[in-house]
């Protein structure tokens, strides 16, 4: 995925799909099915497996920065704002503004982390919602809201990695009008993220900072 690409239409989404890879998927599938009878194919699959394991291990080493980040972010909200998030209704301007500021901070950190050139980043806040990294930041903010409501998330590495991967899936799905998943927590994160995307877009376009935003309802929490 190109993190510097703006995604504003179905055409933009289709442009991200490898046409050659899609066209030959049936052939590739038949190729994989025969893997048990072909040592060469099995060798390739083992290499891909090793790459995937290394990626997860790398993510696991960094994942424990997540909870201290959440703990710091929590200090930016007062008791009534935290109660509002826990209750699932984001009605107050201050609560929404602080959540949007958190999204922007996480988004900026992600753009820095993957070294997106400055000239390839959103020019205005209103443009940010068209970038995958910003939508991923929104999903991480949803996880923060879940953490606030639930009181904790498991500190176990595999659990934290699973949560972050779930948010990645939800972020990708926000560019579509639905998500194919049996995981109720991924679907809940997708729905809330879509609501927050719409709210933040309206918030960013407000010139006087007093735009009346609709309350977000239904902050579902994943099990830890």
Secondary structure, DSSP 8 states (H G I E B T S, - for coil): --TT----SHHHHHHTS-HHHHHTHHHHHHHHHTGGG-HHHHHHHHHHHHHHHHHHHHHHHHTTHHHHHHHHHHTTS-HHHHHHHHHT---SHHHHHHHHHHHHHHHHHHHHHTT--GGGS-SSGGGGGGSHHHHHHHHHHHHHHHHHHHS-----HHHHHHHHHHHHHHHHHTTSS----S-HHHHHHHHHHHHHHHHHHHHHH-SSS---------------
